[in-house]
Amino acid sequence: MECLKRLAKSELLELRTKTVRDCAGDGAREAVVQQVRNRNLLHDATFLSLFACMVTQEQIARKLGISRQLVTFALAGYPQVAEKSRKRILAKAKQMGYSPNPHARALKRERTGIIALWVPDQVSSHYTHVARELGRLLKQARHELVVTELSGAGAEQVFSHVPVDAIFAVDARQLVEAHLKTPAGRRTPIIGMGADCSERTDFVKVDLAAGAREVMKHLLGAGFRRIAHATFIQKNRPRPGRRLVYEQAMRGAGLEPEFIHYPLSQDQRPVVRRLIQQYIGQYGRPEAIFCHSDDAALGIYRGLCDLGVRVPSEMALVGCDGIQDTEYLECPLTTIRQPVTEMCEMAWQFLERRLAEPETKRQKARLKPRLVIRESSRRLKS
């Protein structure tokens, strides 16, 4: 079989060379298809790729005695083409081994079919969820998603050498606003997404500050007083966020804020698991911890288990993002669930409209997360 494949491949290459050399190649092309069929190798991607790229819409049109434009319209699925004609053209295209050239299509449309996704890091399970949802939507639309991890990169480092049609930027307000000042930033459509997105572009914002207020209302209402906030953010940002809302709620209740700072890491959960044990050994045990993310909450949960600290009877625990892992613990975690699916679908709708109508007015939407209260924070006032 391998010898037969090598022989067939050699013959195909010879035929392809002949076809490229002269234009009277219709018979040669059909011979290629027939040889592959006779050898029962039509399923083989190597052979398909060798002869598919040899067939053009012009050749299909000549074979059928019709205009090239009609072939183009039929292959593109235009409704104006009669069903009988469409079927005839599609059948001939299949017989001749036609396959559209994506690079040629991109050049013709001045589009690449590639959309970039900027995320702060690929450590967070939340950003992985966002990438998965956007990837699903773009795949349905026959686009490709390229993920770029920002992680402190300057604006000039963000773009790869691959040109893109547009950018989804998640929690990247500062970088987007810097990028908008560059020529590339002014040419390329950008859709801001998440809690920290620029409002100078189309955007879908998630109001995590509102979610944090719900968390603090829930914990204070349950009677907790020594409530710590686990975060990698060292100081408050100008715009309302989880850290600032937590601090304001604590001071508003006459309580002292307590921060458990952790570094961002590729091994986020193990790092936080060790850190919480060291923290409790040095400072004692808070009554409750509100975590910046679910990944941090999961690491803290496992560290508390190592210490024999029971959740929630000895310490309450709340996360943020709403990833699935929080449901599958001995004690399911309370969390702020981000509307990831809705956010991604709306961002994709905004981008489709922006690409189709570049001059359309700025599109904007604000979504609210939902506090999902589970066993990890349920406790009555003492």
URFENZI-V929882 format. One line per field, one symbol per residue. ss: DSSP state (H for helix, E for strand, C for the rest). Layout:
BEGIN
ss=???
END
This chain:
BEGIN
ss=CHHHHHHHHHHHHHHHHHHHHCCCCHHHHHHHHHHHHHCCCCCCHHHHHHHHCCCCHHHHHHHHCCCHHHHHHHHHCCCCCCHHHHHHHHHHHHHHCCCCCHHHHHHHHCCCCEEEEEECCCCCHHHHHHHHHHHHHHHHCCCEEEEEECCCCCHHHHCCCCCCCEEEEECCHHHHHHHCCCHHHHHCEEEEEECCCCCCCEEEEEEHHHHHHHHHHHHHHCCCCCEEEEECCCCCCCCCCHHHHHHHHHHHCCCCCEEEECCCCCCHHHHHHHHHHHHHHHHCCCCEEEECCHHHHHHHHHHHHHHCCCCCCCCEEEEEECCHHHHCCCCCCEEEECCHHHHHHHHHHHHHHHHHCCCCCCCEEEEECEEECCHHHCCCCC
END
